[in-house]
Amino acid sequence: MIPETLDTTNQEWQELLTGELLMFTLLGKMLLQIPEKSWLQPILDEELFSDVPFAEQQVDVIQGLALLTQWSQQCEGIITPQGLTDLKADHTRLFTGLANIPVAPWESVFFTEERLVFQKQTQDVRDWYQGYGMTVVSGQYKEPEDHIGLELTFMAHLAKIGLAALAVQNQPEFEQALAAQRDFAQKHLFLWAPLWCSLIQEHAKSDFYRGLAQIVYGMLLELAAILDVNIAEVVRS
């Protein structure tokens, strides 16, 4: 549940929103980018996933971190040419295959029988971004706006707005940022991202992508609990 007052929960909200901002920004970027040593090696060097500032008690986050630890151990601290080739192959097969993409990263594909992109979900998500001042630079990612990485980035953007409101004790703007998170999550992210995470677990060959997807799922469960809204939970076998 969201606390009723701003004053008595200021520090708690700062910690929650800061964690959201850091983790959803990081995960969004990692899911938008093709694997390259330039950004993978720092993850190993800095042990970025040795701990997380948000949803660290969620079982799925803990298990996702364990998978990323396995991947790190397999790399032995170095992104080798072969390791990079294998990770790129997994990325290509999952998200950009020439035939049927097993785990499409775009929301609209999950809601059209023909599995098409650039449908009404894409336009609606674009309107959300514009309404809250998040600019997707043309050509930066070359992806439709309803890409999983961009939707996670938008949640981080809303967290940033909430933090700015907290800093100046602007309760109406703070509450508006939380309401926007809740509304966007219910209308978009929570409807398809859990299934997307489950499909990654089914089709990914690397601990890297399985770990990322499980962390995303755990963080979405945590966010749903904080916002007190339903999420399309994946039924475990």
HUHU-V694410 format. One record per residue. N is the residue number from 1. RES is the residue in one letter. PHI is phi as a letter, one per 40 degrees, with the letter a starting at -180 (* if undefined). OMEGA is omega in whole degrees, -180 to 180 (* if undefined). NEAR is the number of other C-alpha atoms within 8 Angstrom. Layout:
((N:RES:PHI:OMEGA:NEAR) (N:RES:PHI:OMEGA:NEAR))
This chain:
((1:M:*:176:6) (2:I:c:178:6) (3:P:d:-175:6) (4:E:c:-174:4) (5:T:b:180:6) (6:L:c:-172:9) (7:D:c:-174:5) (8:T:c:-176:5) (9:T:b:-175:9) (10:N:d:-177:9) (11:Q:c:179:6) (12:E:c:180:7) (13:W:c:177:8) (14:Q:d:-180:10) (15:E:c:-180:8) (16:L:c:-177:9) (17:L:c:176:12) (18:T:c:177:12) (19:G:c:177:11) (20:E:d:-177:14) (21:L:d:-178:13) (22:L:c:-172:10) (23:M:c:180:12) (24:F:c:175:12) (25:T:c:-179:12) (26:L:c:-179:8) (27:L:c:178:12) (28:G:d:180:14) (29:K:c:-178:10) (30:M:c:-180:8) (31:L:c:178:9) (32:L:c:-172:10) (33:Q:c:170:7) (34:I:c:-180:7) (35:P:d:176:10) (36:E:a:-179:7) (37:K:c:-176:8) (38:S:d:178:6) (39:W:b:177:8) (40:L:c:-177:10) (41:Q:c:177:11) (42:P:c:177:9) (43:I:c:177:10) (44:L:c:-176:11) (45:D:c:-175:7) (46:E:c:180:6) (47:E:f:-173:8) (48:L:c:-178:7) (49:F:b:175:9) (50:S:c:178:7) (51:D:a:179:7) (52:V:b:-177:9) (53:P:c:-177:10) (54:F:a:177:9) (55:A:g:-175:10) (56:E:c:180:9) (57:Q:c:179:6) (58:Q:c:-178:10) (59:V:d:-178:7) (60:D:c:177:10) (61:V:c:179:16) (62:I:c:-180:11) (63:Q:c:177:11) (64:G:c:177:14) (65:L:c:178:13) (66:A:c:178:9) (67:L:c:178:12) (68:L:c:175:13) (69:T:c:177:10) (70:Q:c:178:9) (71:W:c:179:11) (72:S:c:180:10) (73:Q:c:178:8) (74:Q:c:179:6) (75:C:c:-176:10) (76:E:f:174:6) (77:G:g:-177:9) (78:I:b:173:7) (79:I:c:-179:10) (80:T:c:177:7) (81:P:d:-180:6) (82:Q:c:178:6) (83:G:c:178:9) (84:L:c:178:12) (85:T:c:-180:8) (86:D:c:-179:8) (87:L:c:177:10) (88:K:c:179:10) (89:A:c:178:8) (90:D:c:178:11) (91:H:c:-179:11) (92:T:c:-177:9) (93:R:c:-179:10) (94:L:c:-165:14) (95:F:b:-173:11) (96:T:b:-178:9) (97:G:d:-179:10) (98:L:c:178:5) (99:A:c:178:4) (100:N:c:178:5) (101:I:c:-176:11) (102:P:c:-178:10) (103:V:b:-179:10) (104:A:c:-178:10) (105:P:c:-177:9) (106:W:b:-177:11) (107:E:d:-173:14) (108:S:d:180:15) (109:V:c:-177:12) (110:F:c:-175:9) (111:F:b:175:7) (112:T:b:-177:8) (113:E:d:-179:7) (114:E:c:180:5) (115:R:f:-177:9) (116:L:c:173:9) (117:V:b:-180:9) (118:F:f:175:9) (119:Q:b:-174:8) (120:K:c:177:7) (121:Q:c:180:11) (122:T:c:-180:14) (123:Q:c:-179:10) (124:D:c:177:8) (125:V:c:178:11) (126:R:d:179:10) (127:D:c:177:8) (128:W:d:-179:9) (129:Y:d:-178:11) (130:Q:c:-178:9) (131:G:c:-179:7) (132:Y:b:169:7) (133:G:g:175:6) (134:M:c:-179:9) (135:T:c:173:6) (136:V:c:-175:6) (137:V:c:-180:6) (138:S:d:178:6) (139:G:g:-178:6) (140:Q:c:179:6) (141:Y:b:180:8) (142:K:f:-179:6) (143:E:b:170:6) (144:P:d:-174:9) (145:E:c:-179:11) (146:D:c:173:13) (147:H:c:-178:12) (148:I:d:-179:12) (149:G:c:180:13) (150:L:c:178:11) (151:E:c:175:12) (152:L:c:178:12) (153:T:c:179:12) (154:F:c:176:10) (155:M:c:176:12) (156:A:c:179:14) (157:H:c:178:10) (158:L:c:176:13) (159:A:c:178:14) (160:K:c:177:11) (161:I:c:178:10) (162:G:c:178:14) (163:L:c:179:12) (164:A:c:178:8) (165:A:c:177:12) (166:L:c:-175:12) (167:A:c:-179:7) (168:V:b:179:6) (169:Q:f:179:7) (170:N:c:-175:9) (171:Q:c:179:9) (172:P:d:-180:6) (173:E:c:176:9) (174:F:c:-180:13) (175:E:c:178:9) (176:Q:c:179:8) (177:A:c:178:12) (178:L:c:179:12) (179:A:c:178:8) (180:A:c:176:9) (181:Q:d:-178:10) (182:R:c:-176:10) (183:D:c:-180:8) (184:F:c:-180:10) (185:A:c:-178:10) (186:Q:c:-176:12) (187:K:c:-175:8) (188:H:b:-166:11) (189:L:d:-175:10) (190:F:c:-178:13) (191:L:c:-174:11) (192:W:b:-176:11) (193:A:c:177:11) (194:P:c:177:13) (195:L:c:177:9) (196:W:d:179:11) (197:C:c:180:12) (198:S:c:180:10) (199:L:c:175:10) (200:I:c:179:13) (201:Q:d:-178:10) (202:E:c:-169:6) (203:H:b:-177:9) (204:A:c:177:11) (205:K:b:-176:7) (206:S:b:173:9) (207:D:c:-180:11) (208:F:c:-178:9) (209:Y:c:174:10) (210:R:c:179:14) (211:G:c:179:14) (212:L:d:-178:11) (213:A:c:-179:13) (214:Q:c:175:14) (215:I:c:178:14) (216:V:d:-178:11) (217:Y:c:179:13) (218:G:c:180:13) (219:M:c:177:12) (220:L:c:176:9) (221:L:c:179:10) (222:E:c:-180:10) (223:L:c:178:8) (224:A:c:179:11) (225:A:c:180:9) (226:I:c:-178:8) (227:L:c:179:10) (228:D:f:177:8) (229:V:b:180:8) (230:N:c:176:7) (231:I:b:-179:10) (232:A:c:-177:9) (233:E:c:178:6) (234:V:c:178:7) (235:V:c:-178:4) (236:R:c:179:3) (237:S:c:*:2))
